[in-house]
Amino acid sequence: MTILVVLAVWGLTLGEAPAFSPQGDDRPASLSARDDILTPDTVLQPPGGPSLAFFAVGSSEVVSIRVSVPFQEAVEDAGAGQLLRIQAQERMDQLAARVGVRAEAHRTPRALVYQVSGTVDDLDFMGWILREALAPPDAGRFDAGLRQARIESDRRRETPEGALAIQLLTALSPGAVPLQGSPGSLDRMGPQRLTALWSRTHVRSQIRVVAAGRVDPILLLSALSDLGLPEEGPSPQLPPTQDTGSPRPTPEVNRHWIARGYALNGRHGPAPQILAARHLGQVLRGAPGDYEASVELWEIGYQRALVLSGAAYNRGLTALRTRLEGLPREGLAALSEEGIDALATQVRTELRQGAGTPWGLADLVGQGWDGTDRIEAGSELLSSLSARQTQAVRDLLEELAASSPAVQELRP
């Protein structure tokens, strides 16, 4: 049996601290024993933007700057964020390679993120990289980016895991946008439409900046003073599109695949959701079976879903189906205050480790800010994990046990 527990907080996999060592020196940020390590030292929200949260941390000269642009495309424009990310990453790579600065562009369910990390001496250069990352898309590079986006989308659709995830996403939230795009939405996209989407979103008043490191805030503001974005801009009319449709994914399947998705309502905060997923993962590991199984937390726009899934050959199919159906009640029976307290301590430790470098700290805080529109989200999560969460986890599991999840299957 293979058990996989995938648990992410705002997209950062717990226990996976980003590793980066420009010039051979990126020692952990100063975490000490404070519970407010995710509370910025300085917050600036000037009229016209951008909003900036600054952390004066670290024992080296490494500084990391994360710029996020709220970005949620409509269903017909699914994949537009990926096209913008692909072009931005190309521009960032060309510049970052000159001095060994780390530079990444990535897509989250709520934003496009551009992040750089290097030494204080490279601060102006990092500002230049961010300016290039935020620049409008190049029509001359559109076809190359579209080919890459199609390859990435097709790879996902051609695997059983990816095809099952696409089907479950549609069942959980019929209007949800697949971030990788679909064949139909990518076929509808063109350079003019992509530029119009960029113009609607990439304005100075909307962007958020999280910076962490031992750097003079005045120097930081100077480096970010000209990101090349207008304060506000018109919302250009999007060119008309023709819906070409998308074929249903048809991957090669040699086992039975099952996914059960529970939409999590707003009554349950992130802490009990995380701990419930961790607890169910422990329950899975405690009773082996002839199948693979996983517990995941999905982020779908502003909402989350808890997903139980697995794969089995014919001999293990009945056991897998029964196990997934009964897992919430099995989790209730195995619930203990000591166990949940231990999990909460474990998650707090992993969060603090994830925030142990300027890069990880900026990304973790930025994810919470993007996901909730509140700078304080990360600090509040860390604080809530210090409180007793057993009853909240029990309430959540009872709700799951009494509800009817979205169910999708793939058969050989």
Secondary structure, DSSP 8 states (H G I E B T S, - for coil): -EEEEE-EETTEETT------GGG-------TT-S-TTS-SEEE--TT--EEEEE---SSSEEEEEEEEE----GGGTTHHHHHHHHHHHHHHHHHTTTT-EEEEEE-SSEEEEEEEEEGGGHHHHHHHHHHHTS---GGGHHHHHHHHHHHHHHHHTSHHHHHHHHHHHHH-TT---TT--HHHHHH--HHHHHHHHHHH--TTT-EEEEEES--HHHHHHHTS--S--SS---------------------SSEEEEEEEEE-TTS-HHHHHHHHHHHHHHHHTS--SSEEEEEEEEETTEEEEEEEEEE-HHHHHHHHHHHHHHHHHHHHT--HHHHHHHHHHHHHHHHHHTSSHHHHHHHHHHHHHHHS-TTHHHHHHHHTTS--HHHHHHHHHHHHHS--EEEEE--
